[in-house]
Amino acid sequence: MSNFRIEQYYNCCMGRKEPNWSEYSHLVLEGCICEGENICGGIDRAGAEFFSVYGRLKNGASKAITDIISSVDVAIDVAEKHAERSQLRLDVLC
C-alpha cells in the first residue's frame, strides 16, 4: 500500500486534478530516466530513476498522469489505483 496523498495521484495533471478518463483508451506504467532536460520512458525496472503512469489518449497520444519517485511496488500500486478508479486497462511496461 502506498503512502500517496490524493493530490499526489495527479501530480502531472493540470491543477493536480483528476483527468477526464473518457478521453483515454488505457493506462501505461513505464520506467523513466532524465537525460538532460528530456524524460525518456520505456526503461526497465532496474534502470529506471522513477516511474510514470501515462494515459493513452484515444487519438494515440500520451499524457503523463503521475510521476512516482519510489519503488516499482509503489508505482504498481498507484497505477492499479488509477486503473480501478478509471475503469481502464493497465499495461505495466517495466
C-alpha distance (Angstrom), angle and dihedral (degrees) to the residues before:
residue distance angle dihedral
M1 . . .
S2 3.78 . .
N3 3.79 125.4 .
F4 3.80 91.4 -137.4
R5 3.80 116.6 141.7
I6 3.81 116.9 -137.5
E7 3.82 93.9 -104.3
Q8 3.81 89.6 54.4
Y9 3.80 91.1 59.8
Y10 3.80 89.2 71.1
N11 3.82 99.9 34.3
C12 3.83 92.2 137.1
C13 3.81 95.8 45.6
M14 3.79 127.0 95.7
G15 3.79 107.7 -87.6
R16 3.82 89.1 -2.1
K17 3.80 87.1 -86.3
E18 3.76 128.0 144.4
P19 3.82 111.2 -91.6
N20 3.78 125.9 -122.5
W21 3.80 97.6 -93.3
S22 3.82 92.4 -162.0
E23 3.83 88.3 74.4
Y24 3.83 91.3 64.2
S25 3.80 133.7 77.0
H26 3.83 96.4 -164.3
L27 3.81 145.7 -28.0
V28 3.79 130.2 -105.2
L29 3.81 131.0 -161.4
E30 3.80 113.4 -154.3
G31 3.77 136.8 174.2
C32 3.81 112.2 -120.7
I33 3.79 141.5 -165.9
C34 3.80 133.0 -168.8
E35 3.79 116.5 -121.7
G36 3.77 105.6 -174.7
E37 3.79 105.7 -58.2
N38 3.80 93.4 -18.8
I39 3.79 128.3 91.3
C40 3.78 114.6 -144.8
G41 3.80 120.5 -160.8
G42 3.77 130.1 -167.1
I43 3.80 93.8 68.6
D44 3.80 119.7 147.0
R45 3.81 120.1 -115.6
A46 3.78 95.2 -101.4
G47 3.79 94.1 52.3
A48 3.82 98.9 39.5
E49 3.80 120.3 113.6
F50 3.80 89.7 -167.1
F51 3.80 140.3 -14.9
S52 3.80 131.6 -115.6
V53 3.78 133.6 -160.0
Y54 3.78 109.4 -144.8
G55 3.76 128.2 -169.4
R56 3.81 113.4 -140.7
L57 3.77 106.6 -140.1
K58 3.79 118.0 -138.3
N59 3.83 88.4 -112.0
G60 3.83 89.8 60.5
A61 3.82 98.4 -103.9
S62 3.80 122.6 118.9
K63 3.78 133.7 -131.8
A64 3.78 124.8 -165.0
I65 3.80 111.8 -123.1
T66 3.80 103.7 173.9
D67 3.79 136.6 8.4
I68 3.80 113.8 -154.8
I69 3.79 117.7 -162.3
S70 3.77 95.8 -170.7
S71 3.79 140.7 73.0
V72 3.78 124.1 -38.6
D73 3.83 87.8 -112.1
V74 3.81 91.2 60.2
A75 3.81 89.9 44.6
I76 3.80 91.7 52.9
D77 3.81 90.5 47.5
V78 3.81 91.4 52.4
A79 3.81 92.4 45.2
E80 3.82 91.6 49.5
K81 3.80 90.2 51.6
H82 3.81 89.5 53.1
A83 3.80 90.6 49.1
E84 3.79 92.1 49.4
R85 3.81 93.7 47.8
S86 3.81 94.8 43.3
Q87 3.82 96.1 38.4
L88 3.81 87.7 -134.2
R89 3.80 128.3 136.1
L90 3.81 114.9 -100.4
D91 3.79 121.9 -144.4
V92 3.82 113.8 -164.6
L93 3.80 104.9 -154.4
C94 3.78 100.1 174.5
